[in-house]
Amino acid sequence: MSKSMWQGVIPALTTPFAADGEVDHAFLATHAKWQIEAGCIGVVPLGSLGESATLSFDEKVAIVRTLVKALGDTAPVIPGIGALSTEEAVQLAKACEAEGARGLMVLPPYAYSTDWKEMSAHFRAIATATKLPILLYNNPIAYKTDFTATQIAELANDLPQIEAIKESSGDIRRLADIQALIGDRLVLMTGIDDAIVEGLAMGVTGWIAGQVNAFPHESVALFERARDGGYDAVKDLYSWFLPLLRLDTVPKFVQLIKLTQQCVNWGDERVRAPRLVVDGAERDAALKVIEDAIKSRPEL
């Protein structure tokens, strides 16, 4: 087991696009290195924040190749495995393993909301196709498929490769339910930025983070101080960070986090259609949050 790989702050990397719409591999590598230098323990490309559903199979593999080359042995690359079909997901898992990925974050299929029989078969097909450790990703808000604690426990008991659960249902009680069934069998992680302190109090030891793309030092400090000292140790930092973190929990979170990156000069807000950059009153409101945070940025 490699459970230490999941315990800490791991960016859900955005996918940078050049002016011609192609993936900007040079910036991708530089950005990933910055995240690790700030104290993050690995990177997760090809997730929801990485606009995975708009990337071709070959683009996904090329992104993993770039990141593995950029990070070498310093930190693991843990790509998201999401696809329309189980067969495509299996092939992507195999390709990522061949490129040097050291773990996989497995998502439910795009578009089709499976029942438990189908979802179980999907995960088992991927797990048996690779030797890599797996992070199971539960996000019913985005993928319309919800894993109950009992179902998570069943997969964990049957598939030793599943080492961690990224629980993003928004129901903090789910963490207690999982632990009641299987104790510390799985590393508990969250992917909800504005619930990280609450999650840590419930046993979370890993954070697949979003606004870390723009604020890695602050994200690592928030996580480590809350982990070690609880809410009292991090109250002021959390209060400052929360308006930014809440940008991660709305439908246009990709655009808003990329806009945040642009405002701190660590990226560009370009997104791939059907997404469009935010404009009008929506943009003005987001910029106020971002600019106010930059002006009052705390010393760590």
N, C-alpha and C positions, 0 to 999 in steps of 0.2 A: 504493500500500500504506500501511496505517496501523499498522505493527507496534508503534509506541510505545504504542498504546492497550492493549496486552496485557502490558506489562512493569512489574510492581510488584504491590502487594497489592490484590486486588479482592474485596470481600465477596460471598459467596453469601448474599444477604439472606434472613433469615427473613421469613415473612409474618405480621404481627401481626393478631390477631383481637380484636375487642371482646367485651364480655360477652354480646352477643346472637348471637355467632358470625360476624358480618359482618367484612370486612376493615377494619382501623383505618387509614384513609388518613392521618389527621393524624399519628399516631405513625410511620407508614411514612416520611413525608416528613422528620420530625425526625430519625429514626434514620439515614436515608441521609445527611443533611447532616452529622451527627456523624462518620460514617465518613470522609467526604471531608475534613473539618476535621482529622482525626487523621492524614492523610497517605495514605489510600487513593486510588487513581487512577480508580476507576469502581465501578459496582455491577452485580451479576448477580442480578436477581430471577427468580422462576419456575423455579428449579432444584429439585433433590431436597430441599435444605434449606428451600426456599420452599414445600414441600408442593404443588407444582404439580399433581400428579395429582388433588388434591382440589378444585382451583379450576375454575370454569366458564370458558368462553372469554371471556365478557364481563368477568368478574372479572380475568382475566389482562390484558386490554387496559386496563382501568381502572387497574391497578397500574402499568403502564408509563406511562400518562398522568400519574399522580400523581408518579412519580419524575422524568420529564422536566421537568415544571413545577417541581419542587422544586430540581433540580440545574442546570437551565438549561445554560449553556455551561461550567460549572465541571468537569464530569466526565461521561463517557458512561454511558448506561444500556444494558446488554447483556443482554436477556432470554433466558432459556432457552426453546428451542422444542422442546417435547415434546408428543406427542399419541398417541392410539390409532391414527390413520390418517395416511397421508401427506397426504391432501387437507386435513385439519384443520391439520396442521403448516404446510403451504403458506399457508393462509389466515391463520394466526396470525403467520407471518413477515411477510406483507404488512401486516397490521394494525399490528404493532409498528413497522414501518418508517414507516407513515403517522403514527403517534403521535410520532415523533421519536427512536426508538431509533437508536443509532449503530453497533451491532454485534449479532450474534446468537450465542448458544451453542446449537449444534444437538445434540440428544440422539437416541439411537435411539428407536423407537416404544415406548410403554408396552405391557406385557403380552406382546407377541409377540416371541420371540427370532428375529430374522431370520437368513437365511444371507447370504453376501457379495453375491450378485447382488441380493437384495432391499434390503440395506442401502445398497449403492451407488446404486441407483435412488432410494431415499428421499432421500439427501443431494443427489443431482443435481437432483431436483425442487425442493427448497427453494432450492438455490443459484441456480437459473435463474429463480426467482420473485422475487428481491430483488437489489438492488444493494449491500446491506450486507456488510461484512466478516464472516467467519464464524470462530468458534472451534469446532473439532470436539471433542466430548466423548466420551472413551473410559472407560467405567466398567463393565466386565463383571461386577463383583461385584453391582452394583445392577440392571443392565439385561440381563444374561445374553447380551449381544452383545459380542464382543471384536474390536477392530480390530488386526490384526497390523501390524507396522512396514511390511511390503510394501503392505498395503492403504491405510494412511495415506499412504504415499508416492504411490500411484496417484491417490488423491483430490486430494492437493496438486498434483500435476503436471497434472491435468486441469482443476482448478477454481481459478483464481487468487484467487477470493474467500476461500478458506480460508487464513487468515493464521496460525493458531495451533492447537495441540493441547493440550487438557487431558487429560493422561495419568494416569489414576487406576486403572490395573490393579493397582497394588501391586508390580509387578515393575520395580525400578529399572533393570534391564538394558534394558528397552524403550527408554529414552531414548537409550542408546548406539546401539541398532539403528536408530532413526529417523535419527539424525544420520549414521550410516554410509551410509544410502541417499540422503538429500537435503540433507546439510549443514545450513546455517542457513536453508533455505527456509521453515521454520515456526518461530514463536516457541514454545518449549517451556514448558508450564505444568503445574502439578500441582494436584490438588484434595484431596490427602491431608494433613491438618494435621500429623500426627506424622512426616511424611517430608520436610518442607520443607527442612531443612538439608542432608539427603542429596541431595535433588533439585537444589538449587542447585549442589552439587559436581559434578553430572552435566550441567549446562548449562541447567537451568530458570532462566528470568528472569521468570516470572510465577506468582502464587499465587492461585487462587480459594479463599479461606479460609472457615472455618466459625466458629471461636471468636473471630474478629475482630468478630463481632456484639456480643460482650460486652467484648472487650479489644482495641480497634483500635490504641491507641498501642503496646501491647506487641507486637502482631502486626507493625506496620510496623517497629518497632525490631529485632525478631528477623530479619525479612527483610533489611533493609538492612545490618545488621551482619554477618550470615552471607554475604550477597552480596559485601560489600566485604572482609571479613577471614577468611572461612572459619569452621570449627568453633571454633577457639581463641578467636576474637573474641566468640563467642556462647554458649560452653559453660554459663556460669552461668545466663543468661537462658533458654536452652533447657531446662536441667534443671528450672528452676522451672515452665516452661510445659508440659512434656510431659504431666503427668497430666491437665491440662485438654484438651490437644490430642487425647489418646487418646479423649476422649469423642466426638470427631467420627468415629470409625472403628468404631462398634458399631451394631447394628440400630436402636436408639432414639436415634440421634444428634440427630434433630430435637427430641425432647422434652428431651434433656440440654443442648443448646445454649440452648434457650429457658429452661430452668431456670437456667442460668448467667446469662443476661441478667436474669432476675428478681432474682437474688441481688445483682447489681451495680446494680439500679434502672434498667436500660435495656431494659425490656420486660416481658412477661408470659409465663408458661409455657403459656398456652392453645394447644391444637392442635385440628385438625379430625379428627373420627372418619373412619376407624377407629382413628386414634391416640388414645391416652389418656395423660394425664400419668402419670409414673412414681410409684410408691408403694411402701410397705413397705421391705424390705431394699434393694431396688434404689435407691430414693430416698435412703435413709440413706447408702449407699455413695457416691452421686454428690454429695450435699451435703457429705460429709466432704472429698472432693477439692476441691470448689469453695470451701468455707469455709477450708480450709487454704491454698489459693492466695491468697485475699483477705487473709488474715492476714499472709502472707509476701510480699506483692506488692512487687516491687523498685522502687526509684527509677530512672527512666530518664535 
